Amino acid sequence: MKRFWDNAETVGGVGGWQIHLDGKPVRIPGGAALAVPGRPLAEAIAAEWQAAGGAKGGDFNLQSMALTRLAGTAQERVAPAREAIALELARYGESDLLCYRAERPQRLVERQHAEWQPWLDWAHRTHGAKLVATAGIIHLPQDISALAALAEAVAGHDTIGLAGLGVLVPALGSLVLGLAVADGALSGAEAHAVSVLDDIFQEELWGRDADAHAGRLRVAADVAVAEQFLVLARA
């Protein structure tokens, strides 16, 4: 795509903060003007547009404008279906990564307990969700009260929060870690490191697989953008 504007700026209004390109609002595919609730997030999105393509006539790729795309997702896809999306995300608690531990080797068992259990404890302490861990991959049904507590925690997030969780939770494979990042209890980088513990352990034993490493870097970048999106929205 070719850049067709000179300047990107933020404009505040009753419906939130918009991003204008030479005085005209950026619009999402459905036709509505893109709007976010706070100025810091709007300014970061405007900065994406100001940098895109370098100057008028330059080539740019909307796929590289991560905050813009996430804001558009929040407005066009999450907002009209908040309840359904919250329920979908809450279901990750039924098979949270942190609940499924290795049976061996002992070093991995110990590292999983050391790095994963504190976040299950956090979920219990913070959200009243007492999830139980098991060894192996056979599904372990969780207590209905724990799942209800997690569902309540997810439902407590606004549209922006759900959009961020919609990236974090699948990327990390863990509702607990996603909530911890969204709540500001854990950084995105730390959460990603915790979520790939098994992969890192295997890499330490057998060496790095280039494709797997590249995949982890892509996921880490997605997590970082979602965290930035949420931090800016809270600012």
ChimeraX attribute file (.defattr): number of C-alpha atoms within 10 A of each C-alpha:
attribute: neighborCount
match mode: 1-to-1
recipient: residues
	/A:1	10
	/A:2	13
	/A:3	17
	/A:4	14
	/A:5	19
	/A:6	13
	/A:7	16
	/A:8	23
	/A:9	19
	/A:10	22
	/A:11	16
	/A:12	15
	/A:13	10
	/A:14	6
	/A:15	11
	/A:16	14
	/A:17	21
	/A:18	26
	/A:19	27
	/A:20	20
	/A:21	18
	/A:22	12
	/A:23	13
	/A:24	13
	/A:25	18
	/A:26	19
	/A:27	15
	/A:28	17
	/A:29	10
	/A:30	10
	/A:31	9
	/A:32	13
	/A:33	19
	/A:34	24
	/A:35	25
	/A:36	22
	/A:37	17
	/A:38	16
	/A:39	18
	/A:40	18
	/A:41	25
	/A:42	27
	/A:43	19
	/A:44	18
	/A:45	25
	/A:46	23
	/A:47	18
	/A:48	18
	/A:49	25
	/A:50	19
	/A:51	13
	/A:52	21
	/A:53	18
	/A:54	13
	/A:55	16
	/A:56	14
	/A:57	13
	/A:58	13
	/A:59	13
	/A:60	17
	/A:61	11
	/A:62	12
	/A:63	9
	/A:64	11
	/A:65	16
	/A:66	17
	/A:67	21
	/A:68	24
	/A:69	15
	/A:70	20
	/A:71	24
	/A:72	22
	/A:73	18
	/A:74	25
	/A:75	21
	/A:76	17
	/A:77	14
	/A:78	22
	/A:79	16
	/A:80	12
	/A:81	12
	/A:82	18
	/A:83	13
	/A:84	12
	/A:85	20
	/A:86	24
	/A:87	15
	/A:88	14
	/A:89	21
	/A:90	22
	/A:91	15
	/A:92	19
	/A:93	25
	/A:94	20
	/A:95	18
	/A:96	21
	/A:97	18
	/A:98	26
	/A:99	24
	/A:100	19
	/A:101	20
	/A:102	18
	/A:103	12
	/A:104	11
	/A:105	8
	/A:106	10
	/A:107	11
	/A:108	17
	/A:109	15
	/A:110	14
	/A:111	16
	/A:112	21
	/A:113	16
	/A:114	11
	/A:115	15
	/A:116	22
	/A:117	17
	/A:118	13
	/A:119	19
	/A:120	21
	/A:121	17
	/A:122	17
	/A:123	23
	/A:124	17
	/A:125	11
	/A:126	12
	/A:127	17
	/A:128	17
	/A:129	26
	/A:130	20
	/A:131	25
	/A:132	17
	/A:133	18
	/A:134	14
	/A:135	13
	/A:136	13
	/A:137	12
	/A:138	8
	/A:139	11
	/A:140	15
	/A:141	11
	/A:142	18
	/A:143	13
	/A:144	13
	/A:145	13
	/A:146	20
	/A:147	21
	/A:148	16
	/A:149	19
	/A:150	29
	/A:151	22
	/A:152	16
	/A:153	19
	/A:154	24
	/A:155	20
	/A:156	12
	/A:157	18
	/A:158	15
	/A:159	22
	/A:160	22
	/A:161	24
	/A:162	24
	/A:163	26
	/A:164	28
	/A:165	27
	/A:166	22
	/A:167	19
	/A:168	29
	/A:169	23
	/A:170	15
	/A:171	19
	/A:172	24
	/A:173	19
	/A:174	23
	/A:175	29
	/A:176	29
	/A:177	31
	/A:178	30
	/A:179	23
	/A:180	19
	/A:181	26
	/A:182	25
	/A:183	16
	/A:184	13
	/A:185	13
	/A:186	17
	/A:187	19
	/A:188	26
	/A:189	15
	/A:190	12
	/A:191	23
	/A:192	25
	/A:193	17
	/A:194	18
	/A:195	21
	/A:196	14
	/A:197	16
	/A:198	17
	/A:199	16
	/A:200	16
	/A:201	14
	/A:202	13
	/A:203	14
	/A:204	10
	/A:205	9
	/A:206	9
	/A:207	10
	/A:208	13
	/A:209	12
	/A:210	9
	/A:211	9
	/A:212	12
	/A:213	14
	/A:214	11
	/A:215	12
	/A:216	17
	/A:217	13
	/A:218	13
	/A:219	18
	/A:220	22
	/A:221	16
	/A:222	18
	/A:223	27
	/A:224	18
	/A:225	19
	/A:226	26
	/A:227	25
	/A:228	18
	/A:229	25
	/A:230	21
	/A:231	18
	/A:232	16
	/A:233	17
	/A:234	13
	/A:235	9
